Amino acid sequence: MSGKLRIGIIGCGDFLRLRAADLLSSRQVEVKLLYSPVNSANAERYAEIFGAKAADSPEAIINDPEIDVVCVFVPPFARKEYVLAAAKAGKQIVATKPLAADLSDAREMTEAVEQAGVRCGVIYRRTNNPVIEAYKEIFSGGEFGKLALYKQDWLHHYPTWNRWATDPKKMAAHSWTLCCII
């Protein structure tokens, strides 16, 4: 890589809070633009932390020719429109898990990414975990096939700061966690 990847972040909530230190210490990425669909003050605050700018809209990030990668750090039920727009704009995409709220959305996003010829990665926050690294080697070896779907029951607790995860109507769509490698 000749220089840092310039990233734009859509979603300035809890996932960004958990990953901010990693992004700040990275020698490979530089946060350039941030947008929060829920709280513009969060985008302003993180822009100051990263030495970046808060964007007025997600389109400002997606359509900026300076942005190499669009990070979509919003809940799964709000993610599809951003992934589709970023793929259409030819941007590489990073999302949080699960990729989509349901299988139909996951298929639509996968098709958009494949048609655009871009890549989409899903972060599961298990980097440097020896067990997860071993799983990666096993699945990358091709002997056992490709991991495409993982069943998740979502019966574990969530802290009170994660309001969407405790909303029964929104959680009904999340009986399956989709772990896709596109």
Backbone bond lengths (Angstrom), bond angles and torsions (degrees), N, CA, C in turn:
res aa  C-N    CA-C-N  psi(-1)  N-CA   C-N-CA  omega(-1)  CA-C   N-CA-C  phi
1 M - - - 1.435 - - 1.524 108.51 -
2 S 1.307 116.97 128.87 1.459 120.54 -175.27 1.519 112.98 -79.84
3 G 1.315 118.40 -28.69 1.459 121.55 179.50 1.507 109.55 -150.95
4 K 1.300 115.58 -176.07 1.457 119.62 179.31 1.528 111.09 -72.22
5 L 1.321 115.95 144.52 1.456 120.96 171.60 1.523 107.52 -74.40
6 R 1.306 115.99 131.22 1.463 121.14 179.97 1.530 107.84 -94.17
7 I 1.324 115.33 121.30 1.459 118.70 -175.16 1.522 111.95 -115.92
8 G 1.334 113.08 149.47 1.451 121.80 171.46 1.518 106.82 -117.83
9 I 1.308 116.56 138.46 1.460 121.67 -175.51 1.518 109.94 -115.91
10 I 1.326 115.10 125.19 1.464 121.95 173.10 1.516 106.38 -107.22
11 G 1.321 115.95 112.54 1.463 121.45 -177.44 1.506 110.47 111.83
12 C 1.304 117.18 106.63 1.469 121.81 -175.52 1.523 110.60 -118.12
13 G 1.319 115.83 48.93 1.460 121.47 -178.62 1.508 112.18 -104.94
14 D 1.308 114.42 -140.51 1.455 121.27 -171.82 1.525 114.04 -64.76
15 F 1.323 117.74 -39.87 1.465 117.98 -179.24 1.529 110.73 -61.71
16 L 1.317 116.99 -41.83 1.469 119.52 177.65 1.523 110.23 -65.28
17 R 1.314 117.25 -38.58 1.465 120.02 177.03 1.530 110.12 -56.85
18 L 1.336 116.13 -42.37 1.460 120.04 -179.01 1.531 112.70 -72.17
19 R 1.313 118.94 -27.03 1.462 122.39 -174.37 1.531 113.60 -104.86
20 A 1.318 117.91 -3.93 1.469 121.25 -175.49 1.530 112.70 -56.34
21 A 1.308 117.60 -45.42 1.472 120.24 -178.49 1.525 111.05 -62.72
22 D 1.338 116.83 -39.90 1.468 120.15 177.71 1.521 111.36 -62.53
23 L 1.322 116.40 -43.82 1.460 120.19 179.77 1.519 111.29 -65.67
24 L 1.313 116.50 -40.55 1.466 120.39 179.06 1.526 112.17 -64.15
25 S 1.312 117.54 -35.41 1.467 120.42 -177.32 1.534 112.95 -87.43
26 S 1.319 116.99 -7.20 1.466 120.10 -177.15 1.524 111.85 -68.71
27 R 1.314 114.82 139.42 1.466 120.81 173.23 1.519 110.48 -97.81
28 Q 1.353 116.92 1.87 1.459 120.90 -175.62 1.521 114.15 -110.34
29 V 1.324 117.89 -19.65 1.462 119.98 -179.37 1.521 110.63 -128.00
30 E 1.327 113.94 154.01 1.450 121.70 176.08 1.535 107.65 -134.89
31 V 1.311 116.43 121.95 1.457 121.11 177.73 1.523 107.96 -77.02
32 K 1.334 116.20 124.02 1.469 121.60 -177.74 1.531 112.81 -108.62
33 L 1.340 116.98 -42.54 1.461 122.04 -176.69 1.517 110.34 -136.44
34 L 1.335 116.14 146.04 1.456 121.78 177.21 1.521 109.84 -136.22
35 Y 1.327 115.33 143.89 1.458 121.19 177.13 1.523 108.55 -140.41
36 S 1.327 115.72 135.31 1.460 120.33 175.32 1.517 108.91 -117.81
37 P 1.338 117.35 118.14 1.465 119.27 178.96 1.526 112.70 -70.57
38 V 1.326 118.09 -14.14 1.460 121.61 -175.70 1.525 112.16 -107.29
39 N 1.333 117.23 -39.87 1.455 120.63 -171.10 1.528 110.12 -143.56
40 S 1.325 116.46 99.24 1.471 119.82 -177.69 1.525 111.96 -63.26
41 A 1.334 117.37 -25.61 1.470 119.67 177.53 1.526 110.67 -63.33
42 N 1.321 117.62 -34.69 1.472 119.94 176.69 1.521 110.81 -63.70
43 A 1.321 117.18 -42.34 1.467 120.32 178.41 1.523 110.19 -61.94
44 E 1.307 117.15 -42.94 1.479 121.36 178.55 1.528 110.62 -62.13
45 R 1.327 115.99 -44.01 1.473 120.40 -178.39 1.522 111.21 -63.85
46 Y 1.342 116.49 -45.73 1.463 119.18 179.87 1.523 111.48 -70.65
47 A 1.319 117.75 -31.84 1.467 119.93 176.28 1.526 109.82 -60.24
48 E 1.309 116.22 -40.67 1.465 120.11 177.90 1.530 110.84 -65.60
49 I 1.307 116.87 -43.23 1.471 121.52 179.92 1.529 111.07 -60.80
50 F 1.339 116.79 -43.10 1.465 121.15 -176.27 1.523 113.82 -88.92
51 G 1.313 118.00 -5.10 1.460 119.65 -174.65 1.518 110.36 67.34
52 A 1.320 115.77 36.11 1.465 122.82 -176.06 1.532 109.11 -115.90
53 K 1.319 116.12 -162.69 1.463 121.49 178.27 1.520 109.12 -127.25
54 A 1.332 115.37 148.18 1.460 120.82 173.14 1.528 107.11 -85.32
55 A 1.310 116.18 133.89 1.467 121.27 179.82 1.526 109.35 -91.51
56 D 1.330 115.34 153.28 1.461 121.20 178.93 1.523 112.72 -80.14
57 S 1.326 116.98 -18.40 1.462 121.07 -175.99 1.523 109.09 -158.79
58 P 1.328 116.90 161.77 1.467 118.49 174.80 1.530 111.07 -66.25
59 E 1.323 116.58 -31.52 1.474 120.25 178.51 1.524 111.78 -62.33
60 A 1.337 116.64 -31.92 1.465 119.77 178.08 1.527 110.75 -61.71
61 I 1.312 116.41 -34.82 1.472 120.83 177.38 1.524 109.77 -76.66
62 I 1.323 115.54 -51.18 1.462 121.49 -174.49 1.524 112.15 -61.23
63 N 1.324 117.65 -37.27 1.463 121.53 -176.09 1.523 114.37 -94.00
64 D 1.318 117.83 0.15 1.457 120.93 -179.80 1.533 109.59 -75.84
65 P 1.336 117.66 119.28 1.468 119.72 -179.11 1.523 113.68 -65.81
66 E 1.306 117.99 -15.80 1.463 122.35 178.84 1.528 112.55 -79.46
67 I 1.327 117.54 -17.89 1.466 121.67 -176.77 1.523 109.79 -86.66
68 D 1.333 115.73 125.30 1.466 121.96 178.68 1.531 112.04 -89.46
69 V 1.333 116.25 -38.41 1.456 122.01 -173.82 1.527 109.09 -133.22
70 V 1.331 115.51 133.19 1.462 121.05 174.56 1.521 107.51 -102.51
71 C 1.322 115.70 120.61 1.464 121.73 177.35 1.524 107.67 -96.75
72 V 1.324 116.14 122.65 1.462 121.61 -177.08 1.528 107.60 -108.51
73 F 1.329 114.62 94.29 1.458 121.79 -175.40 1.528 110.76 -105.85
74 V 1.317 116.43 49.74 1.466 122.37 177.31 1.528 108.16 -114.65
75 P 1.343 117.85 163.68 1.469 119.52 178.61 1.531 111.79 -60.65
76 P 1.325 117.34 155.32 1.463 121.76 -175.62 1.526 114.82 -55.28
77 F 1.325 118.21 -35.41 1.457 120.09 -178.38 1.525 112.51 -71.49
78 A 1.330 118.10 -13.15 1.468 121.95 179.44 1.526 112.26 -110.02
79 R 1.297 118.25 2.42 1.461 122.44 -168.39 1.528 115.17 -85.27
80 K 1.309 118.43 -34.76 1.468 121.35 -168.71 1.526 113.20 -54.69
81 E 1.319 118.20 -48.20 1.471 119.87 -175.98 1.530 111.82 -59.48
82 Y 1.320 116.96 -37.33 1.466 120.22 -179.53 1.524 111.75 -71.71
83 V 1.325 116.56 -41.25 1.467 120.45 178.72 1.525 110.10 -64.53
84 L 1.332 116.99 -44.43 1.470 120.00 179.37 1.517 111.25 -61.83
85 A 1.327 117.41 -44.05 1.469 120.90 -179.53 1.528 111.05 -66.48
86 A 1.324 117.52 -41.35 1.464 120.27 179.69 1.524 110.81 -65.39
87 A 1.329 117.03 -41.34 1.470 120.33 177.83 1.522 110.04 -62.33
88 K 1.318 116.92 -45.55 1.468 121.16 179.85 1.526 111.44 -59.72
89 A 1.335 116.17 -33.83 1.470 121.20 179.03 1.524 112.18 -80.88
90 G 1.341 117.48 -2.48 1.457 120.87 178.60 1.515 114.30 79.68
91 K 1.318 117.19 21.23 1.471 120.88 -179.39 1.524 110.89 -90.39
92 Q 1.312 116.39 147.14 1.453 121.88 169.17 1.522 106.07 -73.12
93 I 1.329 117.38 151.84 1.458 120.83 -172.00 1.523 110.42 -132.62
94 V 1.320 115.57 140.32 1.459 122.43 171.19 1.516 105.99 -126.58
95 A 1.335 116.42 130.60 1.454 121.66 178.97 1.522 109.19 -128.27
96 T 1.313 115.18 167.82 1.452 120.84 174.56 1.524 108.63 -94.15
97 K 1.295 116.75 169.70 1.459 120.59 179.81 1.517 110.69 -84.43
98 P 1.290 119.95 153.46 1.454 126.91 -16.90 1.522 109.72 -73.38
99 L 1.309 116.60 159.43 1.460 120.32 -178.00 1.511 111.80 -57.08
100 A 1.328 117.49 -43.87 1.458 120.60 -171.78 1.524 111.18 -139.55
101 A 1.338 114.27 165.58 1.459 120.30 178.65 1.523 112.06 -75.26
102 D 1.326 116.25 -26.23 1.463 119.87 178.99 1.524 109.31 -155.77
103 L 1.313 115.84 172.61 1.458 121.54 -175.40 1.525 112.02 -63.70
104 S 1.317 117.40 -38.07 1.467 121.34 179.52 1.531 110.99 -60.35
105 D 1.334 116.88 -47.09 1.466 120.64 178.14 1.526 110.78 -63.24
106 A 1.328 117.01 -40.98 1.467 120.72 179.37 1.518 110.70 -60.86
107 R 1.318 116.74 -42.73 1.471 119.96 178.47 1.519 111.15 -64.22
108 E 1.333 116.94 -42.59 1.464 120.38 179.58 1.534 111.48 -62.92
109 M 1.311 116.31 -41.86 1.467 120.21 178.39 1.522 110.80 -67.12
110 T 1.322 116.90 -42.77 1.464 121.28 179.10 1.522 110.76 -60.24
111 E 1.318 116.69 -45.86 1.469 120.44 178.63 1.524 111.37 -61.79
112 A 1.329 117.64 -42.35 1.469 121.13 -179.96 1.525 111.17 -63.14
113 V 1.327 116.18 -42.17 1.462 121.24 179.44 1.530 110.27 -64.99
114 E 1.340 116.70 -44.77 1.469 120.27 -179.54 1.526 111.44 -65.86
115 Q 1.330 117.79 -41.99 1.471 121.36 179.06 1.522 111.52 -63.96
116 A 1.326 116.14 -36.50 1.467 119.99 -178.45 1.530 111.90 -78.73
117 G 1.330 116.58 -15.86 1.464 119.39 -178.56 1.517 113.04 71.88
118 V 1.336 116.57 28.15 1.464 120.72 177.45 1.524 108.11 -109.73
119 R 1.313 115.76 176.32 1.466 120.42 179.13 1.514 109.39 -115.00
120 C 1.321 114.62 149.47 1.464 121.28 176.90 1.517 107.50 -133.21
121 G 1.305 116.15 124.28 1.458 120.64 177.52 1.511 110.32 -114.56
122 V 1.335 116.09 147.39 1.452 121.92 178.99 1.525 108.45 -113.55
123 I 1.311 116.21 122.76 1.463 121.94 -179.48 1.521 109.46 -85.02
124 Y 1.306 115.14 131.59 1.454 119.99 177.98 1.521 111.83 -118.04
125 R 1.291 118.88 5.50 1.461 125.59 178.28 1.523 113.29 57.19
126 R 1.298 117.69 42.69 1.459 120.60 178.97 1.528 111.31 -124.21
127 T 1.319 117.53 19.45 1.455 120.78 178.98 1.529 110.02 -61.48
128 N 1.311 115.67 140.51 1.460 124.25 178.97 1.522 113.44 68.84
129 N 1.324 117.98 10.85 1.449 121.40 173.42 1.528 106.15 -85.65
130 P 1.338 118.68 117.81 1.469 120.72 -174.61 1.530 114.22 -55.97
131 V 1.321 117.47 -37.77 1.462 120.03 -179.67 1.521 110.05 -67.02
132 I 1.324 117.15 -46.50 1.462 121.30 -179.81 1.527 110.03 -65.59
133 E 1.312 117.91 -38.24 1.467 120.75 177.38 1.534 110.45 -63.14
134 A 1.337 116.91 -38.12 1.471 120.39 177.14 1.521 110.30 -65.43
135 Y 1.338 117.38 -42.46 1.467 120.40 176.14 1.525 110.45 -58.69
136 K 1.312 116.15 -42.49 1.465 120.40 -179.78 1.531 110.33 -59.78
137 E 1.315 116.60 -44.62 1.467 120.09 178.69 1.523 111.36 -62.54
138 I 1.334 116.31 -41.68 1.466 120.20 -179.84 1.522 110.57 -61.93
139 F 1.340 116.94 -49.56 1.463 119.80 -178.20 1.525 112.22 -71.59
140 S 1.327 117.83 -32.45 1.464 120.73 178.11 1.519 111.58 -69.19
141 G 1.325 116.85 -26.86 1.460 121.05 -179.29 1.515 113.90 -67.98
142 G 1.333 117.43 -19.06 1.454 121.26 176.22 1.518 115.50 83.21
143 E 1.310 118.08 -9.07 1.460 120.57 -177.38 1.528 112.13 -66.65
144 F 1.340 116.76 -31.87 1.462 120.54 -176.27 1.520 112.82 -107.41
145 G 1.298 119.53 4.92 1.466 121.30 -179.10 1.511 111.70 91.44
146 K 1.314 115.12 -164.65 1.458 122.05 -174.04 1.525 109.76 -112.29
147 L 1.319 117.42 130.87 1.452 121.46 176.43 1.523 108.83 -70.47
148 A 1.316 117.26 122.86 1.456 120.49 -176.93 1.516 113.02 -121.89
149 L 1.310 118.60 -29.29 1.454 120.14 -175.47 1.518 110.09 -148.02
150 Y 1.288 115.65 139.53 1.446 121.58 -179.49 1.520 108.45 -132.47
151 K 1.300 119.00 126.00 1.470 122.54 -179.33 1.516 109.82 -80.87
152 Q 1.301 116.20 131.65 1.459 122.30 179.42 1.517 108.53 -131.56
153 D 1.305 118.02 134.63 1.460 120.15 -176.10 1.521 114.28 -93.96
154 W 1.304 118.49 -14.62 1.473 123.58 179.25 1.527 112.16 55.88
155 L 1.318 118.03 31.27 1.452 120.27 179.63 1.523 112.43 -96.78
156 H 1.296 117.09 17.85 1.454 119.18 176.43 1.531 109.13 -95.51
157 H 1.308 116.52 165.44 1.460 120.41 -175.86 1.529 111.21 -74.37
158 Y 1.292 115.44 158.10 1.462 122.87 172.34 1.521 107.57 -129.08
159 P 1.301 116.59 141.35 1.470 118.97 175.73 1.531 109.90 -66.51
160 T 1.289 116.03 161.77 1.459 120.90 -176.84 1.528 112.69 -66.26
161 W 1.328 119.17 -19.72 1.470 120.39 -179.39 1.515 112.32 -72.81
162 N 1.307 119.43 -13.32 1.458 121.68 -178.41 1.532 108.83 -100.04
163 R 1.354 117.42 76.72 1.452 122.13 -174.26 1.520 113.38 -63.29
164 W 1.343 118.90 -36.72 1.462 119.04 -177.13 1.523 111.95 -67.13
165 A 1.316 117.38 -31.50 1.460 120.28 -176.98 1.519 112.86 -75.45
166 T 1.324 117.40 -14.92 1.456 119.59 178.51 1.526 112.22 -105.10
167 D 1.326 117.29 7.67 1.461 122.34 176.53 1.529 108.46 -88.06
168 P 1.342 118.36 111.60 1.472 120.66 -175.40 1.531 113.82 -56.69
169 K 1.330 118.20 -35.82 1.462 120.26 -179.87 1.526 111.08 -66.38
170 K 1.319 116.73 -41.10 1.464 120.31 179.85 1.522 111.05 -74.89
171 M 1.323 117.05 -33.79 1.459 120.31 -179.27 1.523 112.39 -72.49
172 A 1.330 117.64 -24.42 1.467 120.31 179.95 1.519 111.29 -58.38
173 A 1.307 116.77 -30.00 1.463 121.41 -179.78 1.520 112.05 -80.24
174 H 1.325 117.91 -4.29 1.461 120.47 -173.42 1.520 113.73 -113.10
175 S 1.302 117.93 34.98 1.462 118.74 178.99 1.525 111.23 -73.59
176 W 1.327 117.20 -14.67 1.463 121.62 175.98 1.523 108.37 -121.86
177 T 1.304 116.51 132.07 1.450 120.86 171.26 1.516 106.93 -97.81
178 L 1.315 116.64 125.33 1.456 120.52 -177.80 1.529 109.54 -99.84
179 C 1.300 115.82 118.84 1.456 121.16 177.07 1.530 105.84 -110.37
180 C 1.291 115.72 97.82 1.465 120.03 -175.64 1.507 110.78 -113.02
181 I 1.287 116.13 139.84 1.457 122.16 170.48 1.509 105.93 -110.52
182 I 1.325 115.66 114.14 1.467 119.95 -176.76 1.513 109.02 -103.27
